[in-house]
Amino acid sequence: MSSRRAYPSDLSDARWALIEPTLTAWRAARRGPGTAARVHDLREIVNAILYVCRTGITWAYLPHDFPPHKTVYDYYAKWEADGTAEALHDLLRDRVRVASGREAAPTAAILDSQSVKTSCNVNESSQGIDAGKKIKGRKRHIATDVLGLLLAVMVTAASVQDSPAGRQLLDHLAVAHPTVSMAWVDGGYKNEVLRHGVTLGIRVKVVKRIAAKGFHVLPRRWVVERTLGWLMQHRRLARDYETLPQRSRTMVHWAMANIMSRVLTDESTQTWRNDLHKTGILSQK
């Protein structure tokens, strides 16, 4: 445990205990003759990543009581490249599902997308214009389970339409989660997505908007919308600041890991709306 004053984004002992075995094993696998000694505490590296994710600051502006920002980003990039961050996220997701009384393997999914503006450091080749929402930037395509936990995420230019991205998401679901046999989407996903789902053994159903004035909660659709709201509580995701799309994808994994670790340890995240532990994620059936 660090001797510095704690930040609100820091891992508690209980949350660190959830992820420490995975990262300790990662570090141990990289030791060998001629390997330089690891001088930085892995817990502090994770704390620094979560600080960036939650506050939205640039890496270079990390407070000086964290490890050097270049070192933190190096770990962030390595954990993205070798799949450690995603594996850690998936481990936490399975534990939350089991804690909620469900099987670790999901059987249903909900798909949606979110367009966000990008910062000036993002290459033009990875950006695009979402003509419908009038946003120039990138688009996050996500698939969640019925609890709102992330099953798959893709980051593309905002000009990529939901239907082609939806087919790719279904491909990923079929490989990573072969137990998924049902998926819900909105009207932005065309019939080609439904037909593609059939070839993968996934029944895709469109949940249409209610033809009435005012706000209406749509069956199943509200779950993925809530997940997008959870992500936006992390200011690093309010705009896409990552130079590479795959690094942007990993920031989503860290945001969800932050949320799920708090759910598992029953720790609340203070927001302007409510406390996380009051969302009832573990009581949904």
N, C-alpha and C positions, 0 to 999 in steps of 0.2 A: 504494500500500500504506500502511495506517495506521501511524503511529509508536507507537501504544499497544501494550500487551501483548496478545497474541492470546488469544482465548477458544477452547475446543475446537470450538465451532460455527462459527467463522470460515471463510470461503472461502479455500482455498489459491490461489496464482497460477494453477495449472492448472485448478481448478474455476471460477474467475472468468473465465478465457479462454473457457470453454464458453458462458457466458451473457452476457458483456459486449457482444457485437455486437447482441443483441436489445434490451437496455436502452439502449445508446447510440443506436441507431436510434429508439427510442421517444422519448428526450429530444430528439433532433435534429428530429423531426417536430413538436415542440411549440414550437420557437423561432420567433420572428417579431417584427415591430415592436411595441414596448411590452411585450414579455415580460420579466418580471423575471429577473435573472441567477440561475442555479442554483448555490447555494453549497454544497450537500451532495453528497458523493461517493456515487455510486450503489452502489458496492461496500459502503460502510458501511451504506447503507440495507438492502441484502440481508442483510448480516451481522446487523443488528439484528432483522430479521424471523426469520431462522433461530435467533437466540438465544431469542426468544420461543417459537418453535415447539418447540425442543428442550428448553428448561428449564421451560416452562409458566407463567412469570411473567405478571403483568398488564402491559399496555403502559406504564402510568405508572411501573412499577418498573424500566424499562430503565436500566442503568448510565449514569452521566453522561458516559462517554467515547464513547457513541454519539450520533448526532444526537438532537434533542429527540423525545420519544415521540409527540407530536402530529404532527410532521412525518413520522416513520416510518409511523405509521398512515395518514396521508393518502396516502402512496405505495402502501401496501398496499391501501387502498380503491380508488384509481384503477386500479391494475393488475388488481384484480378486476373492476371495472366495465367496462373496455375490453377485457378478455380477454387482456391481456398475460401474466398469471401462468399461465393455462391454455395459451397458445401456447408459452411457455417450457417448461412441463412436457412438452407434446407433442413439442417439438423434441428434448428430452433422451431421451424414450422411444424415438423413432425411431432415434436414434443408438445407444442400447443394443441395440435389436433388430438393427440392422445389424452392430454389433460382435459379436453372438452368432452371426452367420452366417445370420440370417433376413432376410426382406423387411421393409421398414419397415411395410407394411400388414399387419395381422394377419388371420388367417382363422378364428380360434376364440377363444372367450371363456368365462370362468367367472364366474358371478354369486353374490353372497352379500350378507348384511347384518350390521350390528353395532349394537346398541343401547347408548347411553352416557348416563349421567346428565348433567344440565345444571347450570350455576351459577345463582345467584340473579338475575343480570342478564338472563337469557333470558326473553322474554315468554311468558306462559302460552299464547298462541295458537299458538306454534310448537313446543309440547311436547305430549307424549301419554304414555300408559302402554302399555308392551309387556306384555300380559297373560301371555304365556308365560314371559318372563324376569323379570317383576316389577320392571321398571325404568321410572321416570318420566324422560323426557328426549327425546332425539332419536335417530334411526336413520340410519346411513350405509348406503346401498345402493351397492355397487360392482360393476364388471365389470372383470376383468383379462384379459390375454392368457395364454398358457401359460407365460410366464416369471414371471408375477405382477406385471407392469407394468400400471398403471392405464389403462383405456380409457375409463371413464365413472364418474361419481360423482354421487349425489344425496343431499341431506340433507333429511329429513322429520321430522315428529313420530314418536315411537316407536310410536304407535298405528297407523301405516300398515302394513298387512300386506305380506308379501313379494310376493304375486301382483300386485296393482295397481302396485306400484313396479317389479316385474320387467317388466311390459309397457312402462312408460315407459323403463326402461333399454334394452330391446330397440329401442324407437323411436329412441333416441339413437344406439345402435350402428349401426342401419341407415342413419342419415344421416351420422354422423361417420366410420364405418368400414364402408363398403358391401361390403368384401371379406369381412367376417365371415359365415360360413355355418353355423357350428356353435357351440352354447353348452351348457355343463353347469350344472346347478342341483341343489340338494338337495330333499328331500321337502317343504319348506315352500312350494314353488312349485306351484300347482295346475295342472290341465289347461288352464285358460284361458291360461296363459303359453305352454304348448306350442303351442296352437292359434294364438295371436297370432304366435308365431315363424314358423309356416308362412306366414302372410300376408305376412311380411317377407322370406321366403326364408332364414330361419335355422332350422335344425333344433335343437330344444331337447331335451336328454336329461337325465333325472333320475338322479343317482348316489345310490343308496339306501344306508342304513347297513348295516353287516355285522351280521347277527343272531348275535352271539357276545359273550361277556363280555370286558371289557378294552378297551384302546385299540387301534384299528386305523386305519392310514393309508388313506384312501379315494382311489381313483384320481381324478386331476384335481382333486378337491375340496381336497386339501391345499395346492394352489398358492395359492388365494385366501385360505385360512386363514393361510398364512404372510404374505401381504401385510397382512392385518389385524394380525398380530403386529408387522410392521415399523412400521406406523403408531403402534402403542401405545408404541414406543420414544420417541416424541415426546410429552413430557408435556402439551403443550397439547391433545393429542387424547385424553388419558386421560379427560377430561371435556369436554363441549362448553361453552366459555366465550364463544363468539361470539354477539353479540346477534342478528345476521341469519344465516339459514341459508346464504345465498350466501357470506358471509364464512367460515363454517365449512367450506364446500366448498373454498374457496381455500386454507385452512390445510392441507387434505389434499393439494392440489397442491404446496404448498411442501415438505411432508414428503417426498413422493415425489421432488421435484426434488432435495432434499438427498441422498436415497439414491442416485438415479441418477447424479448428478454424481460421487459417490464411487466408484461402480462404474466409470464411464468413466475415472477417473484412478487407479484401483486404490488408493484410500485407504480404510483401515479405519475403522469406527466401533466404538469400544470399548463393549461391553455386558456385562451379567452373564452372557450365554450364550456369545457368540463374537465373532469379528471378521467384518465384512461381507464382506471379500474371500474368506472361506472358504465362503461360502454356495453358490458355484458357479453363480451366475446366468448367467455368460457361457459356461458349458460345457454348459448344458442343450440338448438336441436333441429 
